[in-house]
Amino acid sequence: HWVWVLARGKVFGRNDDGSPRWMAGTHMDISARKQAEAALKANQALLDKTGHIGGVGGWEVDLVTKAIQWTDETCRIHDREPGHQPTLAEERAYHPPETLAVLDDAWRQAVTAGQGVDIEMPLVTATGRNIWVRAVGEVEFVDGKPAKMVGALQDITARRAMEAELR
């Protein structure tokens, strides 16, 4: 049967003409690792596809370093290229100033009380589109201290427009 191998080798001696004379190395079976990588890639593709179909993106904020990670769908919601990872200042700039206090209060409660966040708010995308989003998240604790906020983001502009029309 076929297996994936990681081959490593080194030339230990050369002939007078420079060609290798003596070489040694190893072959390591990495089939299990390659299968795990393929499964991970397939799961990531499924997650990306379902997120795109559902219009739901993911986000993560490291509460210590303030580093932010977005999924590709979150990038699309913000009218950014997939793979874009914003700074905290950039992320805050997408929110109209009047919503920042509400957002900050929700985050403060989540971090101090360990509560989840579930908030609907307006957002201005990178291209200047005015949309509505729903952000849902929860805090992850390490050694009893808040370490990370992880959540989902969904564009709810169409739903908000329909509700306004019905009113």
C-alpha positions in Angstrom: 0.0 0.0 0.0 1.0 3.6 -0.4 2.1 5.8 2.5 3.2 9.4 2.9 6.8 9.7 4.0 9.0 12.5 5.2 12.4 11.9 3.8 15.5 13.5 5.2 19.0 12.9 4.2 22.5 14.2 4.2 25.6 13.7 2.1 28.6 12.7 4.3 31.3 12.2 1.7 31.9 13.2 -1.9 34.0 11.8 -4.7 36.9 13.8 -6.2 34.5 14.9 -9.0 32.1 16.3 -6.3 29.4 13.6 -6.7 28.0 12.1 -3.5 29.9 9.1 -2.3 28.2 8.4 1.1 24.7 9.5 2.2 22.4 8.6 5.1 18.9 9.5 6.0 15.5 8.5 7.3 12.0 7.9 6.1 9.2 8.6 8.5 5.6 7.4 7.8 3.5 10.6 8.1 0.3 9.1 6.6 -1.7 9.7 9.8 -0.6 13.4 9.8 -1.6 13.8 6.1 -5.0 12.2 6.8 -5.6 14.6 9.7 -4.5 17.5 7.6 -7.0 16.5 4.8 -9.8 16.1 7.3 -9.0 19.5 8.8 -9.0 21.1 5.4 -12.3 19.4 4.5 -13.9 20.6 7.8 -12.6 24.1 7.2 -14.0 24.2 3.7 -17.4 23.0 5.1 -17.3 25.6 7.8 -16.5 28.3 5.3 -19.2 27.2 2.9 -21.9 27.0 5.6 -20.8 30.4 7.0 -21.1 31.9 3.5 -24.5 30.4 2.8 -25.8 31.4 6.2 -24.1 34.8 6.2 -22.5 34.1 9.5 -18.9 34.9 10.3 -16.7 34.2 13.3 -14.4 36.4 15.3 -12.0 36.1 18.2 -10.4 38.8 20.4 -7.4 38.0 22.6 -8.2 40.0 25.7 -4.6 40.2 26.7 -2.9 41.2 23.4 -6.0 42.8 21.8 -5.3 40.8 18.6 -8.4 40.2 16.5 -9.1 37.3 14.1 -11.9 37.2 11.6 -13.2 34.4 9.5 -13.5 35.0 5.8 -17.2 35.6 6.1 -16.7 38.3 8.7 -14.3 39.9 6.3 -17.0 39.8 3.6 -19.6 41.3 5.9 -17.2 44.2 6.5 -16.4 44.5 2.8 -12.8 43.4 3.3 -10.8 40.8 1.4 -10.9 37.3 2.9 -8.0 36.8 5.3 -8.0 40.5 6.5 -7.2 40.7 10.2 -8.0 44.1 11.7 -6.5 46.0 14.5 -8.6 46.9 17.5 -8.7 50.6 16.4 -9.8 49.6 12.9 -12.6 47.3 14.3 -13.9 50.1 16.5 -14.0 52.5 13.5 -16.6 50.4 11.8 -19.1 51.3 14.6 -20.8 54.7 14.6 -19.7 56.7 17.6 -23.1 56.6 19.3 -23.0 52.8 19.5 -19.5 52.5 21.0 -20.7 53.1 24.6 -23.3 50.4 24.3 -20.8 48.0 22.8 -18.2 48.8 25.4 -20.8 48.3 28.2 -21.8 44.9 26.8 -18.1 43.8 26.6 -17.4 45.1 30.1 -20.3 43.0 31.5 -19.2 40.0 29.5 -15.6 40.1 30.8 -16.4 41.0 34.4 -19.5 38.8 34.9 -18.7 36.1 32.5 -21.9 36.7 30.6 -22.4 36.3 26.9 -22.9 39.1 24.5 -25.9 39.3 22.2 -26.2 42.7 20.6 -27.7 44.2 17.4 -26.1 47.4 16.1 -25.4 49.4 13.0 -22.1 49.1 11.3 -20.4 51.0 8.5 -18.4 48.7 6.2 -15.0 49.4 4.7 -16.8 50.6 1.5 -19.2 52.9 3.4 -22.3 50.7 3.3 -24.6 51.1 6.3 -25.7 47.7 7.6 -27.0 46.1 10.7 -25.3 43.2 12.4 -25.9 40.8 15.2 -22.9 39.9 17.3 -23.0 37.0 19.7 -20.1 36.0 21.8 -18.8 34.5 25.0 -15.7 34.9 27.1 -13.2 32.1 27.5 -11.3 32.0 30.8 -7.9 30.6 31.6 -7.0 30.1 35.2 -10.1 32.0 36.2 -9.1 35.1 34.2 -10.8 36.3 31.0 -8.5 35.4 28.1 -10.5 35.5 24.9 -13.8 36.6 23.5 -15.1 34.3 20.8 -18.3 34.8 18.7 -20.3 35.0 15.6 -21.4 38.0 13.4 -24.3 38.0 11.1 -25.5 40.7 8.6 -29.2 41.3 9.6 -29.8 44.3 7.4 -32.5 42.6 5.4 -34.4 41.4 8.5 -34.2 44.9 10.1 -35.5 46.5 6.8 -38.4 44.0 6.7 -39.3 44.7 10.4 -39.2 48.4 9.7 -41.5 47.9 6.6 -44.0 45.9 8.7 -44.1 48.6 11.4 
